[in-house]
Amino acid sequence: MPRRKTSVKSNRVSKRKHTRNLKVKVQLKKSIKKFQELLLAKNTAEAKSLILKVFSQLDKAAKKDIIPAGTANRRKSRLNLQLNKSA
């Protein structure tokens, strides 16, 4: 157990941030998985509309430092390649 008030507060804050970041990451993973399922089902029209949402989520996660910016860019690139390959 921390002894100082600042340590107690930093623990509280980090726990709050952790849950918030986890929520964003889980939502992002769900969106990516849904996008890939649409590609497997050869439903490119819906996949094209969903990819914009996924890109937006990746950019927001990178902006909030939930994931690194390079990781977001790499995922966007790979998802776009998958879409182009299936189209």
Rosetta silent file (secondary structure, phi, psi, omega in degrees, C-alpha in Angstrom):
SEQUENCE: MPRRKTSVKSNRVSKRKHTRNLKVKVQLKKSIKKFQELLLAKNTAEAKSLILKVFSQLDKAAKKDIIPAGTANRRKSRLNLQLNKSA
SCORE:     score description
SCORE:     0.000 S_00000001
   1 L     0.000  134.756  177.888    0.000    0.000    0.000 S_00000001
   2 L   -68.876  150.038 -178.319    1.325    3.451   -0.852 S_00000001
   3 L   -95.840  -33.850 -174.378    2.089    5.769    2.018 S_00000001
   4 L   -90.646  152.478  179.531    1.852    9.171    0.378 S_00000001
   5 H   -62.395  -39.242 -178.827   -1.312   10.903   -0.760 S_00000001
   6 H   -64.932  -35.496  177.972    0.126   11.511   -4.211 S_00000001
   7 H   -67.566  -39.274  178.125    0.870    7.813   -4.613 S_00000001
   8 H   -63.257  -45.487 -179.691   -2.666    6.925   -3.624 S_00000001
   9 H   -64.902  -41.624 -179.492   -4.047    9.437   -6.104 S_00000001
  10 H   -65.072  -34.170  175.269   -1.752    8.259   -8.904 S_00000001
  11 H   -63.535  -43.689  178.592   -2.930    4.692   -8.311 S_00000001
  12 H   -60.671  -46.758 -177.354   -6.541    5.850   -8.577 S_00000001
  13 H   -65.218  -42.636 -177.704   -5.868    7.801  -11.752 S_00000001
  14 H   -67.272  -35.154  177.219   -3.913    5.009  -13.392 S_00000001
  15 H   -65.236  -41.865  179.420   -6.676    2.505  -12.631 S_00000001
  16 H   -63.621  -45.099  179.545   -9.242    4.860  -14.170 S_00000001
  17 H   -64.666  -38.238 -179.614   -7.102    5.390  -17.268 S_00000001
  18 H   -61.350  -45.133 -179.839   -6.475    1.661  -17.566 S_00000001
  19 H   -66.528  -38.763  178.729  -10.189    0.843  -17.640 S_00000001
  20 H   -65.183  -44.501  179.924  -10.860    3.620  -20.144 S_00000001
  21 H   -65.059  -38.569  179.947   -8.006    2.475  -22.396 S_00000001
  22 H   -63.712  -40.830  179.078   -9.134   -1.131  -22.149 S_00000001
  23 H   -61.163  -43.113  179.879  -12.642   -0.180  -23.221 S_00000001
  24 H   -66.207  -43.000 -179.577  -11.298    1.626  -26.296 S_00000001
  25 H   -63.284  -41.744  179.921   -8.989   -1.269  -27.201 S_00000001
  26 H   -64.563  -43.391  178.956  -11.772   -3.848  -26.922 S_00000001
  27 H   -62.625  -39.236  179.226  -14.085   -1.742  -29.094 S_00000001
  28 H   -65.027  -44.396  179.352  -11.307   -1.329  -31.650 S_00000001
  29 H   -63.294  -38.795  178.110  -10.626   -5.066  -31.772 S_00000001
  30 H   -62.831  -42.976 -179.058  -14.348   -5.777  -32.244 S_00000001
  31 H   -64.682  -42.667 -179.848  -14.534   -3.342  -35.158 S_00000001
  32 H   -65.172  -42.034  179.771  -11.466   -4.817  -36.840 S_00000001
  33 H   -63.945  -40.706  178.703  -12.789   -8.356  -36.388 S_00000001
  34 H   -63.840  -40.522  177.863  -16.163   -7.350  -37.850 S_00000001
  35 H   -60.685  -45.353 -178.698  -14.391   -5.762  -40.825 S_00000001
  36 H   -68.000  -32.538  175.528  -12.390   -8.931  -41.468 S_00000001
  37 H   -66.182  -38.121  176.821  -15.551  -11.063  -41.231 S_00000001
  38 H   -64.122  -38.078  178.066  -17.164   -8.869  -43.881 S_00000001
  39 H   -65.898  -40.552  178.350  -14.153   -9.412  -46.119 S_00000001
  40 H   -64.569  -33.467  179.294  -14.363  -13.174  -45.645 S_00000001
  41 L   -82.169    4.417 -179.760  -18.052  -13.044  -46.555 S_00000001
  42 L    60.384   31.060  179.554  -17.098  -11.120  -49.754 S_00000001
  43 L  -100.492   74.255 -172.977  -19.251   -8.196  -48.620 S_00000001
  44 H   -72.956  -27.264 -179.145  -16.962   -5.435  -49.865 S_00000001
  45 H   -64.345  -46.920  178.036  -19.626   -2.724  -50.007 S_00000001
  46 H   -69.974  -34.389 -179.756  -20.255   -2.889  -46.261 S_00000001
  47 H   -64.064  -37.724  179.234  -16.549   -3.387  -45.591 S_00000001
  48 H   -65.167  -37.087  178.936  -15.750   -0.131  -47.403 S_00000001
  49 H   -74.272  -33.391 -179.299  -18.177    1.789  -45.219 S_00000001
  50 H   -74.625  -29.293 -176.610  -16.913    0.103  -42.051 S_00000001
  51 H   -63.856  -31.056  178.041  -13.242    0.748  -42.831 S_00000001
  52 H   -65.326  -39.100  177.816  -13.819    4.483  -42.413 S_00000001
  53 H   -66.063  -41.998 -179.924  -15.142    3.877  -38.904 S_00000001
  54 H   -64.323  -43.076  178.538  -12.181    1.619  -38.080 S_00000001
  55 H   -60.388  -41.899  179.413   -9.729    4.232  -39.380 S_00000001
  56 H   -62.747  -43.404  179.139  -11.393    6.871  -37.236 S_00000001
  57 H   -64.415  -40.528  178.567  -11.174    4.663  -34.149 S_00000001
  58 H   -63.648  -43.545  179.868   -7.500    3.924  -34.824 S_00000001
  59 H   -63.868  -41.540  179.725   -6.713    7.614  -35.243 S_00000001
  60 H   -66.329  -39.732  178.655   -8.547    8.540  -32.034 S_00000001
  61 H   -64.868  -38.141  178.401   -6.774    5.787  -30.090 S_00000001
  62 H   -69.837  -37.578 -179.843   -3.419    7.017  -31.390 S_00000001
  63 H   -64.962  -35.795  179.843   -4.297   10.621  -30.564 S_00000001
  64 L   -87.769    7.203  179.806   -5.128    9.655  -26.975 S_00000001
  65 L    60.992   31.280  175.231   -1.881    7.620  -26.739 S_00000001
  66 L   -80.283  -39.625  171.231   -3.775    4.387  -26.188 S_00000001
  67 L  -127.778  153.588  178.441   -1.805    2.827  -29.042 S_00000001
  68 L   -65.515  151.644 -177.580    1.323    4.243  -30.687 S_00000001
  69 H   -62.065  -38.784  179.124    0.817    6.313  -33.846 S_00000001
  70 H   -63.805  -37.652  178.098    3.007    3.966  -35.887 S_00000001
  71 H   -64.974  -42.614  178.826    0.920    0.994  -34.843 S_00000001
  72 H   -62.502  -44.530  179.810   -2.264    2.767  -35.906 S_00000001
  73 H   -64.219  -40.157  179.736   -0.751    3.656  -39.286 S_00000001
  74 H   -65.106  -43.188  179.191    0.495    0.099  -39.822 S_00000001
  75 H   -64.839  -41.833  178.022   -2.906   -1.393  -39.007 S_00000001
  76 H   -60.490  -43.596 -179.701   -4.657    1.066  -41.303 S_00000001
  77 H   -62.594  -45.841 -177.641   -2.265    0.187  -44.104 S_00000001
  78 H   -68.421  -37.311  177.234   -2.704   -3.553  -43.654 S_00000001
  79 H   -66.037  -39.192  178.290   -6.493   -3.304  -43.438 S_00000001
  80 H   -65.236  -39.380  177.038   -6.534   -1.215  -46.607 S_00000001
  81 H   -62.752  -41.303  178.511   -4.365   -3.805  -48.380 S_00000001
  82 H   -62.415  -41.114  179.760   -6.791   -6.541  -47.340 S_00000001
  83 H   -65.388  -44.540 -179.405   -9.715   -4.523  -48.682 S_00000001
  84 H   -65.844  -35.253 -179.700   -7.967   -3.829  -51.990 S_00000001
  85 H   -68.050  -36.844 -177.533   -6.986   -7.472  -52.361 S_00000001
  86 H   -81.390  -21.612 -177.294  -10.567   -8.670  -51.847 S_00000001
  87 L   -79.255    0.000    0.000  -12.128   -6.033  -54.122 S_00000001
